[in-house]
Amino acid sequence: MSPSSKRGQVLVLFTAILVLFLAFAALVLDGGIYMYRWQKLQVDLDAACVAAAISESSSKDQYAAFVSSLQSNDVPPIFYEPYETDAGGLVIRGIQRTQDAKGFLAGLQGSHDLYLAQFMGIYDADIAVRTRCLAPQVSVLPIAVQEPWVTAGIKDKSLEFPILGQGAEAVHARGSDFAGAVIPQVWYSDMNCSDKQIFLPALETNAPNVLKDLVRDTIMDESGSPLVPIGQRIPQIGGVSNHFLVKAMRQAGYEVGDQILVMVYNGTIDHPEPKYGNWENLEVIYYALAEITQVEANTVWTAFVEAPITSIETVRRLTTSRTIPWDWDG
């Protein structure tokens, strides 16, 4: 074999090895970038679906929340607009409500640019992700109901009780009248207000009028509120008109037939010893699921659907949005 033939064979072999090397490099580099982009889009879509579900449960524009979340994570609009579904009517690009109205389906689809693969004539690849999320089923309101009412209401579900405003009385109370409203952003370990914990937006220096507005904003889901543990003590809110509390419920969009979660106490509003101040408080012993039956000018009435709910995890599951498997049938 002549030297020129050998050189030709080496050149062909080198070219083949170079092509294989570029193909392998393209697989590693472009494949890695593709997977990173796919995972990021999946995380971004999950967050956007949950944002939409939370906004919808607060009577806000779920699509605006969906888009805002995607924009905050720099997802290009072409991935979620225009709205598109597959042959079965399930979303590919955008967001849609599930048939059972308990949540949303969402999808992103678009083109992903490749790099080294362009040397082999492959310039882009389709990329698509989908997700499903549940909307919060109910909200926990800053309302505490005496246990005797809840017990009676579970035994006879035709009974109705005035849980907020006029008539929302305690079994035993010393001090100001109890209208059913409490402040879930302030916690105590005992009736004398020991080991106080305050959660924003509440502050140690809040005046009564500020706390009144805080309760209103909590009812309207415009103020953050921690989930009060069972066994925790929280203060009642005094000096608030019944009409003010019921108006907050109306402004929040609550209607007859809506279900809510309320806190349950044993029926006693405790008053600290004088040297500890005047924060009348109660102990949360469990939660109850209630259904609104009447909304009058000064009173909200409910019947009780389920109680006792003693697991905070159950309460959290009912009140938060979360992603679930696409084919979940729970």
Secondary structure as GFF3:
##gff-version 3
##sequence-region A 1 330
A	DSSP	alpha_helix	3	57	.	.	.	ID=ss1
A	DSSP	alpha_helix	62	72	.	.	.	ID=ss2
A	DSSP	three_ten_helix	77	79	.	.	.	ID=ss3
A	DSSP	beta_strand	84	85	.	.	.	ID=ss4
A	DSSP	beta_strand	91	97	.	.	.	ID=ss5
A	DSSP	beta_strand	103	113	.	.	.	ID=ss6
A	DSSP	three_ten_helix	116	120	.	.	.	ID=ss7
A	DSSP	beta_strand	124	134	.	.	.	ID=ss8
A	DSSP	beta_strand	140	146	.	.	.	ID=ss9
A	DSSP	alpha_helix	147	155	.	.	.	ID=ss10
A	DSSP	beta_strand	161	165	.	.	.	ID=ss11
A	DSSP	beta_strand	172	173	.	.	.	ID=ss12
A	DSSP	beta_strand	186	187	.	.	.	ID=ss13
A	DSSP	beta_strand	197	198	.	.	.	ID=ss14
A	DSSP	alpha_helix	208	219	.	.	.	ID=ss15
A	DSSP	beta_strand	233	235	.	.	.	ID=ss16
A	DSSP	alpha_helix	242	251	.	.	.	ID=ss17
A	DSSP	beta_strand	259	265	.	.	.	ID=ss18
A	DSSP	beta_strand	268	269	.	.	.	ID=ss19
A	DSSP	three_ten_helix	274	276	.	.	.	ID=ss20
A	DSSP	beta_strand	281	283	.	.	.	ID=ss21
A	DSSP	beta_strand	286	295	.	.	.	ID=ss22
A	DSSP	beta_strand	299	309	.	.	.	ID=ss23
A	DSSP	alpha_helix	312	319	.	.	.	ID=ss24
A	DSSP	beta_strand	322	324	.	.	.	ID=ss25
###
